[in-house]
């Protein structure tokens, strides 16, 4: 179908269809999306419900199902309540797994290795991470400690300007500028899309109690966690999962566009990170990145519900700070 044909079938404007095709969906109402998937595309309720859930995080309601899914592909089914109790997240993951495992498709990925090297190499790596940060969508993160981007701006810049990772003042200033841009992009995406991250309970406890082994002092780390708690409380789609296990790799994923992997820092050697060798691996390619995304989702499901319920997570983090205050 052309955009005009789909718009006519859906009872929406052609511009709505165009915006959907280019993923410019922030200006499109949920009602318009429903009209396109139900009337225009005659999508099955389970798939439509999954797509609507991806759109705004809300499952298809019984009222919506009754209004929009008694025609089209569902018209040969009994009239009445067509609403089914289906988990849209489960549907999405099943579809994703089917696509990843489909035969006859190329499963190639492009990997870029980033080395510590000199100042120029480290700044190039930071620029690439900034590029990923700017991609619209929810960031998925597996790491021991809270992301540096959840710290306050002054603490971030102060830490970097004192860093021994760069050999010149000019390089440290350039790095501080990149970090500011990263935090700005992070906060923008956090506001629009949210974020989910998985962390180690043991590592977080160490982060707010250990006197040594970290680049920042103990009080600075406690302030960092306090600011992290504030961000969690302020953003409804920011979620954190807590696991007893400590990850051996740190993974950051941006939708199916790209992912970055690096070795998790050693707890007893945070102040002695070697300034040579491989630092990050960047992965590009929808299918391989989607496999990492699916692995993240499976790990997320392994987090006990009480350890990813926001109120309890905030209470646990607050308790770690209060226990040592």
N, C-alpha and C positions, 0 to 999 in steps of 0.2 A: 504493500500500500504506500501511496504517497503521504506526506504529512497532512495535506488537505483532506485526503480520504479518511485517514485515521481520526483527524480532528472532527470531521463530520459524523462519523460513527460514534464518537465519544461524547459529542455535544460540548466540545471545548474549542478554544481558538487554536489556530495553527501555531501561534507563538508558544503555547503551552507544550505542544508536541515537540517543537524545536528545542525548547529549553530542557525537556526531558532527555532528548537524544544527546545533548551536549553536557548532561549532568548538571545543568544550571538550575538545580531543583529548589534552592532556598526561597525562590519567589513563587513557588507553585504550592497551592493548597492541597491538603490531604484529599479533599473532595475531588479535585481535578485528577489526581493520580488514580483514585478509585474509578472514576468514569473511564479513564483510558484503559486500565487493565481489565475492568469488568465488561464495559460496553464495547469499547474499541477492539480490544484483543481477545475478548471472551476467555479470559484466563480462568483456570480452575481455582476454586476458592482457596485450596491449600497453598498453591503457588502465589496467588494474589495476596493472601494473608502474609506470606513470608516477605514479599516485596514491600508491602505496606509497613511491615515491622522494620525492615531495613531503612525505609524512608524516614520514619520519625520515632521508632522505638516503641510504638504502641501496636498491640495485636488487633486484628480485625474484630470488631464488636459484633454481637448478635444482631443488633439493629442494622448495621452496615451489611452484614451477610444477607439478611432478609431483603434489604432494599436493592442490592446490586447483583446478587448471585442467584436469582431465580429465573434468569433469562440466559440466552446465549448457549454456551457449552453445557450449562446446567439445566436447560429447559426440558430435557428428556427425563430428568429426575423428578421425584415427587415434589409437589409444591409444599410450601409451609416452611418450617425452620430448617434451613440448609446450613446453619452454623454448626461447625464441628469443633470439638475441643482438641485443637492441634497446637503443638508447640512450634511457633514459627521459626524459632532459633534452630530447632532440630531439623526442620525441613530445609533450611538454608544450608546447614552442615552436610546433610545427606546429598543435596544437589551439588555442593562443592566437591565432596568426595567422589561422586559419580563422574564429574567433569575431570578431576585430577587423574582418575584411574582409567579414563576412556581410552580405548585402543585406537591405533592409527594416528595419534597425535604426537607431534614432536615435543619432547620434554626437555628442551634445551634451556640453559640459563647462562647469563653472562655474569661472571664474577670479576670484581676488581679488588686487588689486594692493595692495602694501604700500609706503608711501612713508616716507622718512627722517623728515620732519616734526620734531615736538618729542619730548620725553621720552615722553609718553603714547603716541605713535604707535610709537616704537621698542620700548617695552615690550609693546604689543599684538602686534607682529610676533613678539617673542620668545615670548610666550604661545602664539601659533599654532604656532610651530615645536615648542614643548614638547608641544602636543597631538598633533602628528604623531609625535613621538619616543615617546610613550606607547602608540601603537598597537602591538599585538603583531605580531611578524613581523620578517623580515630587512630591514634598511635597505640600499638600494643607493645608492652615492654615486660621483659623478664630480667630481673636484676636483683642483686643482694640488697643494695642500699637505695634510699630515695634518690630519684633523678636530681642531678645538679640544677636542672631547670626549675625545680620546685623551691629552690632557695630564694632569698631576697635578692634584688638586683645589686645592692651595694655589697653584699657578702660575696656574690659571684665575681664581681669585678675586682674586689679587693684580693680575693684568693688568686685570681689569674694574674694580676699585676705583680704578685709576689712569687709566682710560679718559677721553678727552675727548669721547666720543660722547654722554655725558649731562651735562646742565648742573648737576645738583644731586647732593649726596651721597646723598639719599634715593633718587633714581632709580638711582644706581649700586648701592646696597645691594639694591634690589628686583631689578635685573638680575642681580646676583650670586646671589640666591636662585633665580631662574628657571634660571640656568645650572647650579646645583647639582642642581636637580630634573631637568634635561635629562640631565646626566651619569649620575645614578642610573638613569633610564629606559634610557639607552643601554647601561649595563653589565648591567642585567637582561635586555634583549633580546639582548645579545651572548652572555650565558651560555646562554640558551634556544635562540635561533635563529641566532646568528652574524651576520655582516655581510660584504658584498663591496664593495670600493671600488677605483676606477681612478684612478691618479695619473700625473703627468708626471715622468719621470726627470730632465729638465733642471730643472724647478721644484724638485724635492726636493733636487737637488745644490746649487742656489742657496740653498735654505732653510738648509742646514747649513754653508755656506761664506761667504756674503756678510756683510760687516760692517754694511752699511747697507741701508735700504729696507724694514725690517720693524718692527712695533711692539715685538716682543720682542728682547732682545739675543741675540747669537750663541750664547753658552753656554746660555741658557734654551731656545733652539730646539733645540740638540743634546740637552739633557735631555728635551725634548718627544719627539723621535724615539726616544730610548732607552726612554721609557715606552711609546711606541707599539709598539716591538719586543717589549716584555714582554707587552703585551696580545695581540699576534699569537701569541706562543709559548704563552700560557696558554689560549687559546680555540680548540679544534679546528675550529670552523665559521666562524672569522674569516679571510677571504681578501683578499689585495691583488693587484691587477694593475698592472703598470708599462708605460707606453707612452712612446715617444719624443715623440709629438705632445703639444702643450700645449692643453688644452681652453679654448675661449673662453667657455663657459658652465659654471657649476657646477649640478649636478642632484642632488637627493636624492629617492628614491622609496621609499614604504612600501606594499609589495604593490600591489594595484590600488585602494587607498583614496585616496591623495593623493600629490602630488609638489610640490616647490618648486624654482624655478629662479631663478638670479641670475647677473649677469655675473661672470666670474672676475676677481679683483683684478689690477691691473697690477703686474708684478714691481718696477717702479721707483717705485711710488707707494703702497706699502702703508701708509705713515704719513700719507698725505694723502687718505684716502677722503673724498669730499664728503659733507657732512652734510645733503644735500637731494636731492630727486628720488626716482625709483623705486628701491626696494631689493630687493624680492622679488616673484615671481609665484607664487601658490599655485594648483595645479590640482586639481580634484575631479571625479569622474565615472569609473566603472570603465573604460569603453572607452578614453577618451583617455589615462588614466593607464597603462592596459595597453599602449598603443602606445609610451609612453615606456619602460616596462619591457622591451618587446620590443626596442627600439632599444638599451637597455643590454646586453641579452643578446647581441645581434649584435656590439656593440663588445667585450664580454668575450671572445667567441670570436676576435676579432682580436688579442688579447694573446697573444704567443708563449707556449707552454706553460712554458718555462723562466722566463718573467717573471711567472708566477702560481703557480708551485710554491713553497709556503710557505718551505721551507728555503732556497731560493735567494733569495727576496725578503728574508728576514731577513739573509742573508749580504750581500746588496747594500747594504741600509740600514746595516748595521753597518760595512761597508767605507767608506761615505761619511763616517761619523763618525770612524772611525779614521784616515782619510786626512788629516784636518785637525786631529787632536788633537795 
